[in-house]
Amino acid sequence: MNKLIQLSEKEQPVKVVKNPFLPTRLLDVQASCPSGLRLVITETDPDVCKLDASQRQYAALSYCGGSGDAALKQLKTTRNVLQMHLAEVPLEKAPETVADSIRVCRALGLRYLWVDALCILQGDREDWSKESFQMSNIYENSYLTLCVVQGDSCSSGFLRKDHNPPNVRVKFQSKLDGSISGNITLRMLHPPPATLRRCTKGFGKYSRIDDEPGNSDLESASWGKRGWTFQEDQLAPRKVFFGNLMFHVSRGSKLEAADSSTVEHFRFIDTMGSLQQGLKTWYNMIIDYSERVLSFEQDKFPAIAALARHFSERFEGQRYIAGLWESDIHKGLLWTLTSEWKEFDEYQRLVPKEYTAPSWSWARRPLRLDWVLIGDENPKSELIRSCCLGSS
């Protein structure tokens, strides 16, 4: 893994600036306290302040927190326990996915780790507003993002999984000695050739004929269906994906595993050249994002706020209005739903009762959508005035 990460860094060097960005809080995974883990405030921590620019590196965790008991009971930092966590974080109480990410950081020699549940004050609206605004910086400036694509909750873990590759049992009977018989288990150690994939397709081993194990890992993962992980994946420059079958390290537009197998991995933000290309990319991103799931529909805008900020910083003067861009509002309003046809009353029941977005915004609809005009069409229009008033 270290070798692949080094290759990734060589191809996409870390930019060393005079005052590199650091999140407000980080976990020190090599702390001198008994658990070896504590929370630090980066602006005032003496160990952090002593680091030069090239040493100010941290990893960020991208994972499924889950729902129900797992999410409610996971170890969190609140204002009540902040001072305790600044002294020591009880590692034995950390959910398995967080504990595994700490083990990975220690093995790679990375001292600092950002985990949302521990580095943002939970239940504190003011802190959440401040830190969620920094989300683009947190992932964009991380040295490495650990993407846990296996499991569906923070208690799943990812290092101690039993790897059970596809296998088949074949009965045998000795022709030389009739008393000798039994079973032989044939186990697949490498990605199978296309002919074998065709044979096993009907048994659910691979979702498509051309699937590799890495593809199966990513496509079936709950992580890839969550709303919040969309911008985390898009913004992080260097990632390790931990799947059920293997791990992959991002290298450009591909993910490479230890066995040299690769999986295509597309980042929308790499296709933002001109403003016109950027707007088309924005619409395509939202199409993908609209298929993802959020625990709370009110998070529809916050979960892509970092991407919107990235866009506005890349293209100066662009005004963001409820998920659309003012300069292209005449095309942005021409969204349409692509899900199966529904009766109006049934459709209305799907629309959240709580205010999430203006009625004219795509974000008001919890269904997959598309745009009528995202090709080379360039309709002429004149924008007189635009405004968006908050809900009272």
C-alpha positions, 0 to 999 in steps of 0.5 A, spaced: 500 500 500 505 504 501 508 503 495 502 505 491 501 511 495 508 513 494 507 512 486 500 516 487 504 522 490 509 522 485 504 523 479 500 528 483 505 531 488 503 535 494 503 542 494 507 545 499 505 552 501 507 557 507 501 556 511 498 549 509 491 548 511 489 544 517 482 542 520 480 546 526 481 539 530 485 533 528 486 526 532 493 525 534 494 517 533 501 517 536 499 521 542 503 520 549 497 518 553 495 511 555 490 510 549 495 513 544 489 517 542 487 524 543 484 530 540 488 536 538 486 544 536 491 545 531 491 552 532 494 552 539 497 545 540 504 545 541 506 539 537 502 541 531 505 548 531 512 545 531 511 542 524 514 545 518 509 546 512 511 539 509 510 535 515 503 538 516 499 532 513 493 528 515 489 523 513 481 524 512 476 518 513 470 517 509 465 512 511 458 510 512 456 512 519 450 507 519 443 508 522 440 506 528 443 504 534 450 503 531 450 511 529 447 513 535 452 509 540 458 511 536 463 515 540 463 522 539 465 529 541 460 534 544 462 540 547 461 536 554 466 531 553 471 536 549 476 537 554 476 530 556 478 528 549 483 533 548 486 529 554 485 522 551 480 519 547 478 512 549 480 508 543 477 502 546 470 505 545 471 507 538 467 504 533 471 498 529 471 502 522 474 508 526 479 504 530 481 500 523 483 507 520 487 509 526 491 502 525 492 504 518 495 511 519 499 508 525 502 503 520 503 508 514 506 513 519 501 518 519 500 522 525 494 526 524 487 523 522 480 527 521 474 523 523 467 527 522 464 524 529 470 526 533 473 532 530 466 536 529 462 538 535 456 533 535 449 537 536 452 544 536 449 547 530 454 553 530 460 548 530 457 544 525 456 550 520 463 553 521 466 546 520 461 544 514 463 550 510 470 548 511 469 541 508 472 542 501 478 544 504 478 538 509 478 533 503 482 537 498 488 538 503 488 531 506 494 527 504 490 521 504 483 519 504 481 513 507 474 511 503 471 505 507 467 502 501 465 495 505 460 495 510 454 499 512 455 502 519 461 505 523 461 498 527 463 494 520 470 495 520 475 493 514 481 490 516 479 484 520 474 481 514 475 474 512 476 474 505 472 469 501 473 469 494 469 465 489 470 458 489 467 451 487 467 444 490 468 438 485 467 431 487 472 426 485 473 419 485 480 415 485 480 410 479 486 407 482 483 406 489 475 406 490 476 407 497 479 414 495 474 419 494 472 426 497 471 434 494 476 439 491 475 446 492 477 450 487 478 458 489 479 464 485 486 468 487 486 472 481 481 476 477 477 471 472 478 471 465 472 473 461 470 466 459 469 464 466 466 471 468 460 469 463 459 462 466 459 465 473 454 471 471 448 467 472 450 465 479 451 472 482 458 472 482 459 478 478 454 483 476 456 484 469 460 480 464 466 485 464 466 486 472 473 485 476 472 484 483 474 491 484 468 493 480 464 489 484 467 492 491 465 499 489 458 498 485 455 494 491 458 498 496 453 502 501 458 508 501 457 509 494 450 510 495 451 515 500 449 523 499 455 525 503 460 521 500 459 524 493 463 530 495 468 527 499 470 522 493 470 528 488 475 533 492 480 528 495 486 528 491 489 521 493 485 516 496 485 508 498 479 504 497 478 498 502 473 493 499 471 486 501 475 483 496 481 488 496 484 495 497 485 500 491 489 506 491 487 512 486 492 514 481 489 519 476 483 516 473 484 509 475 484 505 482 490 500 482 490 494 487 496 490 490 496 485 484 496 491 479 489 490 477 486 497 475 479 499 476 476 506 472 474 511 477 472 518 474 472 525 478 467 530 475 471 536 477 477 534 473 473 535 467 472 543 469 476 547 464 472 553 461 466 555 464 461 552 459 465 545 461 464 547 468 456 548 468 455 542 464 460 538 469 455 541 474 449 538 471 452 531 470 454 531 478 447 533 480 444 527 476 449 522 479 448 525 486 440 525 485 441 518 486 444 518 492 441 517 499 441 522 505 438 520 512 436 527 512 433 531 506 435 537 509 442 535 508 441 536 500 445 542 499 450 542 505 452 535 502 454 538 496 456 545 499 463 544 498 463 542 491 459 549 490 464 553 493 470 549 489 466 551 483 465 558 485 472 559 487 474 556 480 470 560 476 469 567 479 463 571 479 458 565 479 452 566 483 450 560 486 442 559 487 439 553 490 443 548 487 443 552 480 448 558 477 445 564 476 449 565 469 446 559 466 439 559 470 435 559 464 438 552 462 438 550 470 431 550 471 429 545 465 430 539 469 426 533 469 425 527 473 427 520 470 424 515 475 418 511 473 411 514 472 407 515 478 400 518 480 400 525 482 398 524 489 403 518 490 409 523 487 407 528 492 407 524 498 415 523 496 416 530 497 419 532 504 414 536 508 420 539 511 422 545 507 429 543 503 429 547 497 425 552 493 419 548 489 423 550 483 429 547 485 431 540 483 433 539 490 426 539 492 425 532 489 428 526 492 428 522 485 433 521 480 433 527 475 436 529 468 436 536 464 433 537 458 439 541 455 446 539 457 449 538 450 451 543 445 445 547 445 445 555 447 439 558 447 439 565 448 435 569 454 436 575 458 436 575 465 432 581 468 433 579 476 434 573 480 433 572 487 431 567 492 428 568 499 429 563 505 423 560 508 419 563 514 
